[in-house]
Amino acid sequence: MIKILNAFIKLNIIRAICLGSLSSCTIFYSVDMYAAAAVPQPLIQSKLPILTISQHSPQQMGLEIGEKSKYIFPDIERRYDTHLAQILTQTHFDYLLKNQLPLLMSQVDEAYKSEMKGVTAAWSIIQNNTLGDGFLSMDEYLILNLLPSMGFAPNGSGFAAFKYAAQNKHSIVGRNMDWKSTPELRSLQAITVYHSQDQSLVNIGFLGIVSILTGFNQHGLFLSYFNAEPYTPYSHRYKSNPVSKKIQSNIFSLRKTLEDSDNIQKASQSLSRKMYSQANNILIADKTKSEVLEYAPNHRVKTRHWKSATHNNKPWSAKQQIAVIDCNVLASLPNNCKESKDNYHWHRLAQLAKFNPQHPAQERNISALLLDTKNDGHEIFNAQTLSSIIFIPQSNALYLYAAPVEINNNTQAIHLAYLDLLPVSKGESSNNNRYSLQLIWFTLLLLLLIIVWIYKIPAKILKKCK
């Protein structure tokens, strides 16, 4: 018995991935009975706060968001001000304030402007635009919402499997968001759920920020925004592309699309009318498939499917699977994949994309792919990974890793389950029932025609014979 116990205690398990609620999972660590006390214990993650918002008037929604986020963090203004002061200099902030914010705000829908006013009405807002003073101004708050349109879009890796490459032919999509963060920003990660009788959507983002980088709606439509610039703002912080008045540059286009679309086709049509001043990619998925919208600066979108032609140094052969990295890979677009990490991420994802009808992708497979740490310095899951998302459109099931406030080498990355964020869409249920009823009537009519044919045709033949 003692030998069995010793053998059990000395089991070494290199890595653990938790899918499901934290209370229902068991995490195993590499331990030894004689050195267990010396093994550092990984920091266990807790779930993000969830703000559930009833959709009334935009300003009322914003006020509700502001009040609930202020209740969670009474010093939320100081946290955002500190974050801005660490990623921007005062000179750069003043440049954005003068040269980009006015034009970008002119492109934001009035409803979203009202919602942002509602948020700040619940916060302590000052007039002074001084970064790092411990206070937040209205201009600072607006820039926080529009940073991705100002050259600060998040990096990362994305992957989706669908149809025969996914379990039960249900699409499954994953995304790592790599973004320069601070302890203050990491503390403000949150999920905002908008509910109404007609629509519901989820914003996987930050407390009080109403623009959407990654989100989904009750129809299972998923959108996620990626930087695709070869030189990112993390290494070229003062690079700011000029913004033409003809360019649709604001990040609110993803939210508008989630509000108005219920499948990939409609979403693609909506987003194809947009133009951006920086190169970016949008990973899009619904219940049946996934694709990537690739934007070159100041040009209309081009859609990449799993079998689309890519650059010669970016081959892709994984059937009904698609990947996205921080550059454009379509053969019809300029090859701007100049960073070694992007090239590695693409080839590593191609190596891991081995799903098929015999071995379809499941949650645990996508989790392992997103948390891959091979190749020190170029890992898919790396030191800048702020969040890691797995989404299943068929059930609106979300699995999420969010980087803790204090990141250390002992942090155990796990995907926690968020399974009840959205109710079953009544519209889809009604449509399914309607289609089912139509199918029943069509079947009955077909049977009736067959019966008539069986009885009438022989009678005509006999009549001719006489």
N, C-alpha and C positions, 0 to 999 in steps of 0.2 A: 504493500500500500504506500509506503514511504517512497519507494522508487517511482511509482506511478505519479505521485504528487510532485516529486522533484522534476520528473520529465515534463509534466504539465506546466510547472512554473517557469522552466527554462525555454518554453516555446518562444521563438523569435518571429514576430510578424512585422515586416518592414513598414507597412503603410496601412492606414485605415481610412475608409471612405464611408461616411454615414449618409444614407438616403432615408429620409423619414424624419419624424419629429425627434428632437434631442432626447426626450424621455424614453423613446422606444428603440434607441440604438445603443450598441455596446462598442466601445472603442478599445482595441487591444494595443498595447505598447510592447516594444522590445525590452524585456526585463530579464534579470538574472536574480535568483534568490539571494545571492550573497552581495549583490551590488545594487539592489533595487532602490535603496535609499539615496544613491548617488545619481539616479536617472532623473533629469529634470522633467517635470510633468507639463505637458502641453497645455496651453491656455484654452479652456473650453469656451466656445462661442455661445452667445445668447442671441435670440431672435431680434430682428430689427423692430422698432416701433411701427405700428400700422395706423395711419390716419384714415378713417373712413369718413368721406365727405358726401353729404346729400347735395345733389345738383339743383340749386335754386338759381338765383341771379348770380352772375360772375362775381360781383363784389361780395355777396353774402358767402359764397364758397371760399373766396380768398380770406375773408374775415374768420371763417371757421378754421381754415388751415393755419392762419396766424395765431389764433388763440390756442389751438391744440399744441402747436409746436412750441409756443412760448411757455405753456404749462409744463412740457417735458423738459425744456432747457430755458430757464428764466434769463440766462445770459447769452441767448442765441445770437444776439447782435454782435457781442464781443467776439464770439467764436468765428463768425463769418468775416468780421473785420480783420482778425488775426490771420485767418487763412489767406485773404487777399494780400495782406502785407507781406506774406512769405512767398507768394508766387509772382507778384508784380512789384516793380519799383514805383514810386510816386510819379516819375517821369512817364513811364509806360502807361500807367493808369490815366494820367492827364491826356496822353495822346489818344487812347481809346475813347475817352470821354468826349473829346472834341471832334475826332475824325470818323469814328465808327458808330458810336451809340445813337446819335440822332437819326442816321439813315436806317439803321437796323430797327429802331423803335417805330419808324414810319411804316415798316412792313408788318408789324405785329398787329393781329386782329384786336379790335377794340374790346372784345370780351376778355382777352387775356390781359390787356392793360388794366381793365377794371379789377380783374382777379388779383393782380399784383398790388394794386392800390389797396385792396381789401386786406391782403397779408400784412402790408406795412402799417395799416391802420391799427393793427393789434400789437405792433412792436414799437419800441422806442427809437424813433428815427430823427436824425439831426440833419442840419443843412451843410455842415462842414465836410468836405471831401478829403479828409486826411487819413491815409492808410495807417493802421497800427495805433490809432488813438484810443482804441477800446470801444468806439461807437460806430454805428452804421448809418450811412446816408442813403437817400433814395437812389441816387446815381450808383452807389456801390451795390445796392441790391439788384438794380436792373442789369448791371454788368455781370453779376453772378449768374443770372438767368441766361445771359447771352454769350458767355465766355466761349462755348464751342464754335460760335459763328465768328469769333474774333481771333481765330488761330490757336485756340486751346481745346480742340476736340480730343476726346480720349482715344488712346491707342487700344490694341488688344487683338485677340484671335477669336474667330467664330467658326462654328461648324453646325451642319444640319444633315440629318438622314431622314428619308421619307419613303413612302411606298414600300417596295419589297426589301429595302435596306433597313427598315425600322420594324420593331416588334409590333405585330398586329396591323401593320401598314399605317400606323399612327405616326405622324411626323414628330420628330424630337429635335430641338434646337438648343445650342449652347453658345455662350458668349463670355469671354473674359474681358473685363474693362480695366485696362492699364492706364492709370491717370496719376499724374503727380499730385500727391495728397499730403495733408498735414494731420496731426492728431485731432485738430479741431474739425476738419472736414470729415474724417473717419467717424468721429463721434456723432455726426449729424446725418449719417445714412439712415434712410427710412423708406417705407413703402406708402404711397398715397393712393387710396382707392376712391374713385369717383362713382357714385351710384345715382341712377335715375330710372324712371320707368322705361325709357326708350333705349338707354345705353349705359354701359358700365365700362370703365377702363382702369388700368393699373399703371402707375408711374413708379418705376424702380429707381429711386433717386435720393433726394435729400430733403430734410425738413424745410418746408417753406418755399422750396424751389418748384415752380409750376411748369417750367419747360421740361420736355421729355427727351432723354437720351436713349433709354430702353423702356419699353412698355408693351402691353397687350390689352386687347379688349375682350368682351364677353363672347365674341364669335371665334376666339382663338387666333386672331390675327396678331402677329408679333413683329415688332420693328426695333432695330438697334442701330445706332449711329456710330461710325468709325472714322477716325482721321485716316486720310490716305496721302498726306503730304510726305514727300521723301525726307524733308527736313522738318522735324517737329518743333513746336514751341519750347520743348524742354531743353533743347540744345541751342536753339536760335530764338531767344525769348523776345527779341525786338523785331522779328520779321512780321510784317503785317501787310497782307496783300491789299491793294486798293479795291474798294467796293463800288461797283457801278450801280447806278440807280435801276438798271434793268435786272440786276442780280437778286434773286430771292435767297437771302443769306441767313434768315433767322431759323433757329432750331425748333421753333414752334410748329413747323410744317409736319413733323412726326406726330405731334399731338392732334393736330387737325385731321390728319389722315386716319388715325385711330378712331376719332369721333365719327367720321363719315364713311368708313369702309368696313366691309365684313369679310373680304377675301383678298388674295394676292392680286388678282386682276384689277379690282377697283383701286387698291392701294397703289399699284404700279402706275396706273393711269393718272392718279392724283399727283404722285411724286415726280412723274416724268415731265410735268410742266415746270418744275423748279430748276433753278440754276444757282450754282454756288461759286463763290470767289476762291475757295480752296478745294483741293481734291478731297473727296470723301467717298465712303462706301456705306450703303445701308443694307443690312441683312434683314430679309423679310421672309416670313413663314406663315403658313396657315395649316389647316388640318390635313391637307393632301400633298403639299409640296413646299419647296423653299427655293429662293433665288437671291441674287445679290445685285443691287443697283449701284453701278459705278459712275461716279461723276468726275470728269476732268474739269479743271478750273474754267469757268465761264462757258461751259458747253452743256448741251442737253444730256440727259442720262442715257446710258447704255445698259441693257439688262444682261447679266451673265447667268446662264443655266448650267447644270452640272456637266453638260456635254458641249458647252461653248468652247470655241478655240481660244486658247490662252497663249501667252508668250512662250517661245521655244524653250526657255530656261525655267518655265513654270508648268511642266506637264501635269495633267490631271486625268485619271482614268477610273476613278471610283464612281460606279454607277449609282444614280439616285442619292448621291451625297455631294455636298458642296461646302467649301471653306472660304473664309475671308480673312485677310490680313491688312496691314496698314499701308497698302499701296494698290494701284489698279493693275490687274493681271490680264484683262481682256486683250487679245491680240490686236484689236482694232483701236486701242488706246495707247498713248505713249508709255513706254516702259519706265515707270518712275520708281521701281523697286531697287533702291540703291543701298539700303541698309542691310548689313549682314544678318541682323536678327530677323528681318522680314523674310529674307530668302530661306533662312533656316526654318522659321515657323511654317512656311508653305510646304517645304519638303517633309517636315516632320508630320504635319497634318495629313499629307498624302500617304505617308507611311502608315499612319494609324487608321486611315479610312479603309478598313477591310471588311465592312459589313455587307451581308448578303442574305438571301432568304434562309439559308441554313444557319447563319449566325447574325441575326438582326440586332440592330443597336437598341440597347435598353438604357435606363437611367444610369446604372452603375458604369456602363461602358463610356458614356459621354462624360460622366464625372471623372473617370480615370484619364480620359483624353484632356479635359480642361485642366486637371491638376498635374499634368505631366511636367517633370522637372529635369528631363534629360538635357545635356549640353549646358554646363555651367556658364552663366552669363547671357544665354539666349533662351532660357526656359520659356515654355508656353505659360506656365504658372510661375510668376517671378515676383521680385520685391516690389514692383509697382502695381501689381494686381490688386485693385481696390475692391472689386467684386467679381464673382463668378456665378453665372446664371445658367440654369437648365430649365427649359419650358416645354411642356407637352400640350400643343393646341387642342387636342381632342378632349382633354379633361380640364384644361386651364390649370394644370398642376405646375407649381413653381418650386424649384429647389435652388437655394441661394447660399453662397458663401459671401460674407462681408468681412473685410479686413478689420481686425480689432483696433481700438484706439492706439494701444501700444503694441507695435509689431516686434516680434523677436524670432529668433531662429527655431524656437521650440513651439511656435504656434501650429496647432494641428488644423489643417484645412479640411473642412467638411461642408457638405451641402445639406442645409437644413430645409425641411419641407414646409411649404406654405400652400395648403391644399384647398382652402375655403375662402379665397379672396373674392371670387366672383360667383354669383349664382348661375344656375343653368339658364341660358338665354331662352326666354319665353317665345321670342320671335322664331328661333330655330326649331323649338319644339312644335310650334304651330305649323311651320313650313314642312317639317317631317311628317306630321299628321296629315297635312293636306296632300303631300306627295303619296303617302301610303294609301289614302282614300282614293286618289286618282288611279293608282296602280290596281287597286281592287276592282274599280269600275271598268278599267280597261281589260282586265283579265276576264271579268264576267261577260263583257261584250264579245271578246274573242271566242269564248266558249260557246256563246249563243250562235255566232256566225258559223262555227264549226259544226254545230248540231244541225243548223239549217242546211248547210252544204251536204251533210251526210244523208239527210232525208230527201232533199230536193233533187240532187244530181242523179241518183239511181232512178228516180221516177221519170226524169226527162229521157234517160237512156232507154228505159223500157217502152216509153211512148213512141220513140223513134223506131224501135225494133218492130212494133206492131204495124 
